[in-house]
Amino acid sequence: MKLAPAALLLLLQAGWATAQDEAAVGRAIAFQDCPVDLFFVLDTSESVALRLKPYGALVDKVKAFTKRFIDNLRERYYRCDRSLVWNAGALHYSDEVEIIQGLTRMPSGRDTLKAQVDAVKYFGKGTYTDCAIKKGLEELLVGGSHLKENKYLIVVTDGHPLEGYKEPCGGLEDAVNEAKHLGIKVFSVAITPDHLEQRLSVIATDHTYRRNFTAADWGQSQDAEEIISQTIDTITDMIVSTRPPRPEPRGRGETLTRLPSFTFQKNNVEQVGERGKPGLPGEKGEAGEPGRPGDLGPVGYQGMKGEKGTRGEKGSRGPKGYKGEKGKRGIDGVDGVKGESGYPGLPGCKGSPGLDGTQGPRGPKGDVGALGLKGEKGAPGADGEPGRQGSTGPQGAEGEPGEPGAPGEKGEAGDEGNAGPDGPPGDRGGPGERGPRGTPGVRGPRGDQGEAGPQGDQGREGPVGTPGDPGEPGPIGPKGYRGDEGPPGLEGPRGAPGPAGPPGDPGLMGERGEDGPPGNGTEGFPGFPGTKGYPGLKGDEGEAGDPGEDNNDIAPRGAKGAKGYRGPEGPQGPPGHTGPPGPDLAVVSVLFGSERFRCAQLRLDLPGVGALRSQPPALPPPVLSSLASACGRPGPRVQARWGCSARSGGPGGPEPDPPPPAECKCGPIDILFVLDSSESIGLQNFEIAKDFIIKVIDRLSRDELVEFEPGQSHAGVVQYSHNQMQEHVDLRDPNIGNAQELKEAIRRLQWMAGGTFTGEALQYTRSRLLPATQNNRIALVITDGRSDTQRDTTPLSVLCGPDIQVVSVGIKDVFGLVPSSDQLNVISCQGLVSPSRPGISLLKENYAELLEDAFLKNITSQICIDKKCPDYTCPITFASPADITILLDGSASVGSHNFDTTKRFAKRLAERFLTAGRTDPSHDVRVAVVQYSGTGQQRPGRASLQFLQNHTVLASTVDAMAFLNDATDVNDALSYVTRFYREASSGAAKKKLLLFSDGNSQGATAAAIEKAVQEAQRAGVEIFVVAVGRQVNEPHIRVLVTGKAAEYDVAFGERHLFRVPDYQALLRGVFHQTVSRKVALG
């Protein structure tokens, strides 16, 4: 029975040892798993975050790619009864690096890592990819497994570095070489579109780690989602398929992995006693069996390329060698070095407490202890019981008399006694209590004014008042472009003429016509109230309204009406003296080299435009000047090559140069750019702002013809930061001689990265760079609108004045903070009481918007708002009655959109013809518009076709034309028009036909076209042809113009043929004026 407790104790200890061994085996199996460490490096720089709108959308796609990749990291079976497990982490970077989360075991940490990735806010600044890669390498080395070949880096970027700035962490190549040296593989994954492939190839370990991996694609590919999924699957498969097993000791040719051995402790204890003392050292054991050779170590990485050696001397050419014999089989190689040691074992669990021992016998009484310290004072005890009554003592001595007692209470009143004798008179009583205040009396007369007191201290500044009412509207701007006419009403029957009444007062202005179709212009920046609008070109003369109904009643004189439109031209004056005969066309005099040219052709070859006949689609000033000469107005010396024969001066010698015409003038101006160079702007935004300034100067020189040179226009730039931190470059600098040198100086400006003292910078600009001149002075301030007004007390309105226009452009800074609109309004002189020229305040989301074409165009237009432009309108005059038909091509090869463009062009021509001058008021000019397509397809039909003199009615007829969209039969159309002229046109009127054609006609030959044209010529019809595009049938076009298939009169053809490269060119410039003038002259 005594052995039962001991047996129970041995059984418990054996069970505990067995459980510990099983746990150790489980841990050993877990350590046999193959760990893979994966770290994501995500680019959230400006080139990614701000490339596409809405900003940050591309970063969201990068985060979605990362989360999809994390979901794909699942444990899977690996060789040799192991599992592949993942450790994943991530960081994102711009010009700084932020760890999203370190290496975390999957799948337990998957949700946490995805939540951290989803919460990332992009930096949107510079791009320090080298620093991000090195930080990722550090995270891989510190965390995860100890096997370097199990570690991978996935760099997701667009490859754009911070241009113009030295990479602060040694450069991209240095970071990639460090990863190769450490044996860490780097995948490079692109963010499209517009990624830099050459930079991504540098990041990848080799080309197999780059391939076509894509993390985000902004809708540029239809298979974007499929490509992203393939990227994730391919990278995962590459890691799994190339993952070498953890090194284990094995013999040659052995493939199985040897599991580590474990030693089980055995305790043979008969009874439980106290722990004994350590025993003596045992004897040295025998040497164990030699271990099996380890696996071959990893292949070494290629070393750094050595320095180039000196060039050796050229050796002599050796004899041709014989083919050697096949070598013998080599001996087996030596065994590889011993592999790395295995994973260290985990510490064992804490042992269970032992059983309580039996209680021992009671020990002997101990010795008396030392005297203790004095204790604290105890609490007072309870009251004791009262003692017994004592015996009576002896009588004491008589005491001293006591103090008098207190007065007794007052007795009750006695009965009333008899009245006593009168006493002597009493003393006079004192004054009584003050009575109540009386009612106030009537106010007396006002006293004399006293002397003025001392002046008090100035009160505190009151709150800012509410903005005042808007100012009065400015003067009415010049007349704008004439809008398209509205649809006319039905023409009523002509009534009988009534009696002539007295002249009436001017009628009221007619109602405004319906708005025309929407234009195709670019969107301008928002306008601001109170600013002067851009002056438009002078509009064409309006048409006279229809006569009102007769009114025989004499009405009282009403209020003066608004200024009416300009009336029709008066009757033609008497004819002048007959001049000498001139050429058929206006002769244009041009200078080419040292020879003088006279030509009757408008064939022009300009740089960047190419050889063009008639007017080019976009008319630069030299072409407008030549047009002015052709119209009989003074023209400049045109430096161009004209397609006509050269000749020297006539009998009278070389012709004198005509005086230059008036051109649009912008300037001279003095423009100063004030550029915020504070820390909140950011380096990349500062570079964008410099590019914006250079583009504005270029556009002013190119588009507005501003001459930046001494004695003309002036330009300069001031960049500023905090106190006394200003730097300027301008054309008055002796080291800067022209605009090109000024732009180079602007490019060399360096970012200051300090505080923001805008008021001080504006004062510096006014005193240094804006002296009083006769030029128009403009200041353009580019800032984030947050000046440090607590330290910089200079008022922000220092530039305001009646002779300076200030434009403030506020842009969000690198932190995304919105500019202060109050400061921007004060800078641009808005809402000020002092007399100043109100400016404009603009807000932009980011600096990239400064470089948009529409914004640049509007800025230059605002700077040159006061320029004056000449009127290049060429008047035309008919010397005889004329019936003009415009024949439009409505075939399928034209297209509906181009047909609409042709109709608009036809209405412009008709307006020019019907409003042209006449040498004789009795000469009528009538116009008809016809559309043609296939055989028998002419609209309107003969029954409704007529010549019209009312442009409104004609325009409505053109608008109602529906596109025929069928075949092309030019011959049938010519025959139709010829019959129409014979029936509807008088013999005195000149018959003119303007035909739209590319020379292609269904089944027509040159001979057939020649016959149709000659038939029209016999009917007195003069044909003009408009050929659109370059795919024209040239032989047929020549026959349509001249009516001859065998020969071609060049001079006649140039007067009757108009060529344009496309249909849109019909509406550009003054092409309609050129066509109408040539048709009128005949």
Secondary structure, DSSP 4 states (H G I P E B T S, - for coil): -THHHHHHHHHHHHHHHHHHHHHHHHHHHHHTSEEEEEEEEEE-SHHHHTSSSSTTHHHHHHHHHHHHHHHT---EEETTTEEEEEEEEEEEESSSEEEEEEEEETTTTHHHHHHHHHT-----S---HHHHHHHHHHHHHHSS-S-GGGEEEEEEE-----TTS--TTS-HHHHHHHHHHHT-EEEEEEEESS--HHHHHHHSSSGGGTTT-EEEE-S--TTHHHHHHHHHHHHHHHHHHT-PPPP----TT--SPPPPP--------SS--PPPPPPPP-PPPPPPPPPPPPPPPPPPPPPPPPPPPPPPPPPPPPPPPPPPPPPPPPPPPPPPPPPPP-PPPPPPPPPPPPPPPPPPPPPPPPPPPPPPPPPPPPPPPPP----------PPPPPPPPPPPPPPPPPPPP----------PPPPPPPP----PPPPP----PPPPPPPPPPPPPPPPPPPPPPPPPPPPP-PPPPP-PPPPPPPPPPPPPPPPP-PPPPPPPPPPPPPPPPP-----PPPPPPP-TTPPPPPPPPPPPPPPPPP-----S-PPP----PPPPP-----------------SSPPEEEEETTEEEEES--EEEETTTEEEESS-SS--HHHHHHHHHHTTS-----BSEESS-B---BTTBSPPPPPPPP--B--SEEEEEEEE-BTTT-HHHHHHHHHHHHHHHHHHHHTS---BSTTSBEEEEEEE-STT-EEEEETTSTT--SHHHHHHHHHT-----B---HHHHHHHHHHHH----SSEEEEEEEE-S---TTT--S-TTTT-BTTEEEEEEEE--TT-PPP-HHHHHHHTT-S-SSS----EEEEESSGGGGG-HHHHHHHHHHHTTT-B--------EESS-EEEEEEEE-BTTT-HHHHHHHHHHHHHHHHHHHT-EESSTT--EEEEEEEE-STT-EES-TTT---B--HHHHHHHHHTPPP--B---HHHHHHHHHHHHHHH--SSSEEEEEEE--S--TT--HHHHHHHHHHHHHTTEEEEEEEESS---HHHHHHHHHS-SS---HHHHHHHEEEESSGGGGGSTTHHHHHHHHHHH-
